[in-house]
Amino acid sequence: MAKLLVAGVSVLSIGITGCTPVLEEQAERGTLLSQAESTITSRRAIADVQALVELGPRVTGTPVMEQARAYLIEQYTRAGYETKTQTFTYPKFEDLGSNITVNGRTINGRALNGSIAGKQSARLVAVPNVGQASDFAAVDVKGAIALVRRGEIPFLQKAQNAANAGAVGVVIINNESSDLYGTLGGEVQIPVLALSGKVGNSLFESQQSQVSLAVNTRQRTVTGTNVIAHLPGVTQPRVIVGGHYDSVPGSPGANDNASGTAVVLDIARNMAQTTLARQAWFVAFDGEEDGLHGSRYFVSQAQPSFLEGLDAMLNFDMVGVNDQLLVGGTQSLTKLTQATQSDISIFGSQGGSDHAPFARAGVPVLFFYRGQEPNYHTPNDKSVEPRLLDETSQVGFNVLKQILNSDTVSVAM
């Protein structure tokens, strides 16, 4: 059997036989959990979410993540699994506090990920439309701070167009009232600040005003840690079940993504006393919010034969808010999921979560998701609905059983 070659992997604990929430014969038949068992599942999952949320924002490289990791290791061990940790490092972009001051009023914003640091005092010039090169040709931004709206073209292109037109800084206003979180995805030699539509739209009335732009950023190396759980001796799983357990700064991350972390843990509990558990690994990924670093590292350290032995990677991200459960990914797996649960909707899965590195490596993937919601990436992401965790756990569990009870899985990307 293939082995996963990882740097910094250590066995932290060998689990003993845990609770038996689902009888083995039920799992083998592929039936839904009973009502009583469903209630227990719901209570366990919401308890996991609450335990993680109470720790505070789970930002990679912070002491809070050590506490979150210890909690997950304890829970997996109680369920009968052994756990391993997989450590990795990466440069992390940090905003130390960025703002723009207009007419004596300081407005706090967020530096776009990748922006250089810089302070500029200059005219504020509103650029028409969304900051295409032709839009900059219509105004004089030389030596000025350009004010542009979000939309149509990438942030990087807006910033490069501004720099090419001679601007000394850029402020991008969200096309919604909420805060704007984003990444440049490339280099530009002027500072770039993002503002919510709520506070930023009024600035379009302040063009030609003298303003002060302060973008305070830095790069530092942080250490992330994946948690891997499996039954003793399972070196080549057929399925990886995962979700990230980190959150963005300032957000306790109930839905994003304590919800997915709890669902993965609950599926592991439900499988623990079945033979199917010997065909699965369960992974809590770190560093997702900074660019899928944990899942990318996991895939990069795996032998090709290990990845080739996988029938599927199931990813759970933001599954505790919004009634409609969505799935995306490999066509054969999305069709299997709809056949198992007819009211599930298929959507065009984007590459913004931990299934993406597996898909790029040729592993069939299935992404469980409930869509955006108002508290996304905010301090208000504090609660989820227990019944939605329960529903997601049951659907994921039953899809997993369908995959593992099949000798082969027909793959259509």
C-alpha positions in Angstrom: 0.0 0.0 0.0 1.1 3.5 -0.7 2.3 5.7 2.2 1.8 9.5 2.6 5.2 11.0 2.9 4.9 14.1 5.0 7.3 16.5 6.7 6.6 17.1 10.4 4.1 14.2 10.9 4.0 12.7 14.3 1.6 10.3 15.9 0.1 12.2 18.8 -2.3 9.6 20.2 -3.6 6.2 19.6 -7.3 6.1 20.0 -9.2 3.5 22.0 -12.6 2.2 21.0 -15.1 5.0 21.3 -18.9 5.4 21.3 -21.1 3.5 18.8 -23.5 6.1 17.4 -24.4 4.0 14.4 -24.7 0.2 14.3 -22.5 -1.5 11.8 -25.3 -3.3 10.1 -27.0 0.1 9.5 -23.9 1.5 7.9 -23.5 -1.5 5.7 -27.2 -1.2 4.5 -26.7 2.5 3.8 -29.8 3.6 5.7 -30.3 7.0 7.2 -29.7 7.5 10.9 -32.7 6.9 13.2 -34.5 9.9 14.7 -32.9 9.3 18.1 -29.4 8.9 16.6 -30.0 12.0 14.4 -30.8 14.0 17.6 -27.6 12.8 19.2 -25.7 13.7 16.0 -27.2 17.2 16.0 -26.3 17.8 19.6 -22.7 16.6 19.2 -22.1 18.7 16.1 -23.4 21.9 17.6 -21.4 21.3 20.7 -18.3 21.0 18.5 -19.1 24.3 16.8 -19.7 26.0 20.1 -16.5 24.7 21.6 -14.5 26.0 18.6 -16.3 29.4 18.5 -15.7 30.0 22.2 -12.0 29.9 21.6 -12.2 33.1 19.5 -10.9 33.7 16.0 -8.9 30.7 14.8 -6.1 32.4 12.9 -3.2 30.3 11.6 -0.1 30.5 13.7 -1.8 31.8 16.9 -2.2 30.1 20.3 -6.0 29.7 19.7 -5.2 27.3 16.9 -3.2 25.2 19.3 -6.3 25.0 21.5 -8.5 24.1 18.6 -6.1 21.4 17.4 -6.0 19.9 20.9 -9.8 19.8 21.0 -10.0 18.0 17.6 -7.3 15.5 18.6 -9.2 14.7 21.8 -12.5 14.2 20.0 -11.1 12.0 17.3 -9.2 9.9 20.0 -12.4 9.5 21.9 -14.1 8.2 18.7 -11.4 5.5 18.4 -9.0 7.1 15.9 -5.3 7.8 16.0 -4.3 11.2 15.0 -1.3 12.7 13.3 -0.3 16.3 12.7 1.3 17.7 9.6 3.1 21.0 9.9 4.0 23.5 7.2 5.1 27.1 6.9 4.2 29.9 4.6 4.5 33.7 4.3 1.4 35.4 5.7 0.2 38.8 4.7 -1.0 40.9 7.5 -2.9 44.2 7.7 -1.7 46.1 10.8 -4.4 48.8 10.4 -5.1 50.7 7.2 -7.3 53.7 6.6 -7.9 56.9 4.6 -8.5 60.3 6.2 -10.8 62.7 4.3 -11.6 66.2 5.7 -10.4 65.2 9.1 -12.4 62.0 9.2 -10.5 58.7 9.4 -12.2 55.8 7.6 -10.9 52.3 8.4 -10.5 49.8 5.6 -8.5 46.8 4.7 -5.4 46.5 2.6 -5.9 44.1 -0.2 -3.9 40.9 0.4 -0.5 41.5 -1.4 -0.6 45.3 -1.2 2.7 47.0 -0.4 2.8 49.3 2.6 2.7 53.0 2.0 1.5 56.4 3.2 0.4 59.1 0.7 -1.2 62.5 1.0 -2.6 63.6 -2.4 -5.8 64.5 -4.3 -8.6 61.9 -4.3 -9.8 61.4 -7.9 -12.9 59.4 -8.7 -12.4 57.2 -11.7 -15.5 56.5 -13.8 -16.9 53.0 -14.2 -14.7 50.2 -12.8 -11.2 51.3 -13.6 -10.5 50.0 -17.1 -7.5 51.6 -18.8 -10.0 53.6 -20.9 -11.6 54.8 -17.7 -8.3 56.2 -16.4 -7.8 57.9 -19.7 -10.8 60.0 -19.0 -9.4 61.6 -15.8 -6.1 62.9 -14.5 -4.8 60.7 -11.7 -1.1 61.6 -12.0 0.2 62.1 -8.5 -3.3 61.4 -7.1 -5.0 58.6 -5.2 -7.5 56.9 -7.5 -10.9 55.9 -6.3 -12.5 53.0 -8.2 -15.5 50.7 -7.9 -15.3 46.9 -7.6 -16.5 44.9 -10.6 -15.9 43.4 -14.0 -12.1 43.2 -13.9 -9.6 41.8 -11.3 -8.4 44.0 -8.4 -4.8 43.6 -9.8 -5.8 45.0 -13.2 -7.5 48.0 -11.6 -4.4 48.7 -9.5 -2.0 48.2 -12.5 -4.1 50.6 -14.6 -3.9 53.2 -11.8 -0.2 52.8 -11.5 0.3 53.1 -15.3 -1.8 56.3 -15.2 0.5 57.8 -12.6 -1.6 57.3 -9.4 0.3 57.0 -6.1 -2.4 54.9 -4.4 -5.7 53.1 -5.1 -8.9 52.9 -3.0 -11.4 50.2 -4.2 -15.0 50.5 -3.1 -17.1 47.4 -2.7 -20.2 47.1 -4.9 -22.1 45.9 -1.8 -22.5 47.6 1.6 -20.4 45.0 3.3 -16.6 45.1 3.9 -14.4 44.0 1.0 -11.9 41.2 1.5 -9.7 40.4 -1.4 -6.3 39.5 -2.8 -4.4 41.3 -5.5 -2.9 38.1 -6.9 0.2 39.8 -8.2 2.5 42.8 -7.7 1.8 46.5 -8.0 4.1 49.2 -6.7 1.4 51.4 -5.1 -0.7 50.8 -1.9 -4.2 49.4 -2.4 -7.0 49.9 0.2 -10.5 48.3 0.1 -13.6 50.0 1.7 -17.1 48.8 2.2 -19.8 50.3 0.0 -21.5 51.6 3.1 -18.6 53.9 4.0 -17.0 54.3 0.6 -19.7 55.4 -1.7 -19.8 58.9 -0.2 -16.2 59.4 -1.2 -17.2 59.8 -4.8 -18.5 63.2 -3.8 -15.1 64.1 -2.3 -13.0 64.0 -5.5 -10.3 66.6 -5.8 -10.2 66.7 -1.9 -6.8 66.3 -0.3 -6.7 63.0 1.6 -4.2 60.9 3.5 -3.9 57.2 2.7 -2.2 54.9 5.2 -1.7 51.2 4.2 0.2 49.3 6.9 1.1 45.8 6.0 3.8 43.2 6.6 4.7 39.6 5.6 5.7 37.1 8.3 6.3 33.4 8.3 3.6 31.4 10.1 3.3 27.7 10.9 0.1 25.8 10.1 -0.9 22.4 11.3 -3.2 19.9 9.6 -4.9 17.2 11.8 -5.2 13.8 10.2 -7.3 11.1 11.8 -7.7 7.4 10.8 -8.1 4.0 12.3 -4.8 2.3 13.3 -3.0 0.7 10.3 -5.0 2.5 7.6 -2.2 3.8 5.3 -4.1 3.9 2.0 -7.7 5.2 2.3 -10.1 5.3 -0.6 -11.6 8.6 0.5 -10.4 11.7 2.2 -13.1 13.6 4.2 -12.0 17.1 5.1 -12.7 20.7 5.9 -10.7 23.7 7.3 -10.7 24.7 10.9 -9.1 28.1 10.7 -11.0 31.4 10.3 -10.2 34.9 9.3 -8.9 37.5 11.8 -11.7 39.0 13.9 -14.2 36.3 13.1 -15.0 33.3 15.4 -15.9 31.4 12.3 -19.0 29.4 13.3 -20.2 28.8 9.8 -16.8 29.4 8.2 -15.8 26.8 9.1 -16.5 25.3 12.4 -19.6 24.0 10.7 -17.6 21.9 8.2 -15.1 20.8 10.8 -17.9 19.6 13.1 -19.6 17.7 10.2 -16.4 15.9 9.3 -15.9 15.0 12.9 -19.4 13.7 13.2 -19.2 11.6 10.1 -16.0 10.1 11.6 -17.9 9.3 14.8 -20.7 7.6 12.9 -18.3 5.5 10.9 -16.0 4.5 13.7 -17.6 1.2 14.5 -18.0 0.1 10.8 -15.7 -1.7 8.4 -16.0 1.3 6.1 -14.0 3.4 8.5 -10.9 1.4 7.5 -11.2 3.0 4.0 -11.2 6.7 5.1 -9.0 9.4 6.4 -10.5 12.5 8.1 -8.5 15.8 7.8 -8.9 19.2 9.5 -6.9 21.6 7.2 -5.2 24.7 8.5 -4.3 27.8 6.5 -7.3 27.7 4.1 -8.2 31.3 4.6 -4.7 32.4 3.5 -4.8 30.5 0.3 -5.6 26.7 0.8 -2.1 26.2 2.3 -3.0 23.1 4.4 -4.7 21.2 1.6 -2.0 22.3 -0.9 0.7 21.0 1.4 -1.1 17.7 2.0 -1.4 17.0 -1.7 2.2 18.1 -2.4 3.6 15.7 0.2 1.5 12.7 -1.0 3.1 10.0 -3.2 1.4 9.8 -6.6 0.3 6.3 -5.9 -1.4 7.5 -2.7 -3.5 10.1 -4.7 -4.2 7.5 -7.4 -5.6 5.2 -4.8 -8.3 7.8 -3.8 -11.8 7.4 -5.1 -12.9 10.7 -3.8 -12.1 13.8 -1.6 -15.2 15.2 0.2 -14.9 18.8 1.4 -17.3 20.5 3.8 -17.1 24.3 4.0 -19.8 26.7 5.3 -22.6 24.2 5.8 -24.4 25.6 8.9 -26.4 28.5 7.4 -29.0 28.6 4.5 -31.5 25.8 4.0 -30.4 24.7 0.5 -27.5 22.3 0.5 -25.3 22.6 -2.6 -22.7 20.2 -4.1 -20.1 20.8 -6.7 -17.2 19.0 -8.1 -16.7 15.8 -10.2 -19.8 15.1 -12.3 -20.1 11.4 -11.3 -20.0 12.3 -7.6 -22.5 15.2 -7.9 -24.9 12.8 -9.8 -24.4 10.2 -7.1 -25.2 12.7 -4.4 -28.4 13.8 -6.2 -29.4 10.2 -6.6 -28.9 9.7 -2.9 -30.7 13.0 -1.9 -32.9 14.4 -4.7 -33.5 17.9 -3.2 -29.8 18.8 -3.4 -28.8 21.4 -6.0 -25.6 21.1 -8.1 -23.6 24.3 -8.6 -20.5 25.2 -10.5 -17.9 24.6 -7.8 -15.2 27.3 -7.7 -11.6 26.6 -6.6 -11.9 28.6 -3.4 -11.8 25.7 -0.9 -9.8 22.7 0.1 -11.1 20.3 -2.6 -9.3 22.4 -5.3 -5.7 21.1 -4.8 -7.0 17.5 -4.9 -9.0 18.2 -8.1 -5.8 19.6 -9.7 -4.0 16.4 -8.8 -6.7 14.3 -10.6 -8.6 13.2 -7.5 -12.4 13.1 -7.9 -13.9 15.7 -5.6 -17.2 16.6 -4.0 -17.8 20.0 -2.3 -20.6 20.5 0.2 -21.6 24.1 0.7 -24.6 26.3 1.5 -23.7 29.5 -0.1 -22.8 33.0 1.1 -24.5 34.6 4.1 -24.5 38.1 5.7 -22.1 37.2 8.5 -19.4 35.7 6.2 -15.9 36.8 7.4 -17.3 39.1 10.1 -17.2 39.2 13.9 -20.9 38.2 13.7 -20.2 34.7 12.4 -21.1 33.2 15.8 -23.9 30.7 15.2 -25.2 28.0 13.0 -28.4 25.9 12.8 -28.1 22.4 14.4 -30.6 20.9 12.0 -28.5 21.9 9.0 -25.4 20.4 10.5 -27.4 17.2 11.1 -28.7 17.2 7.6 -25.3 17.7 6.0 -23.8 15.0 8.2 -26.4 12.5 7.2 -26.2 13.3 3.5 -22.4 13.2 3.6 -22.4 9.9 5.5 -24.8 8.3 3.1 -22.9 9.5 0.0 -19.7 8.2 1.6 -21.3 4.8 2.1 -22.4 4.7 -1.5 -18.8 5.4 -2.6 -17.2 2.9 -0.3 -19.7 0.2 -0.9 -18.9 0.4 -4.7 -16.1 -1.6 -6.1 -15.4 1.2 -8.6 -16.5 4.8 -9.0 -17.0 6.0 -12.6 -15.2 9.3 -12.9 -16.2 12.1 -15.2 -14.5 15.4 -14.5 
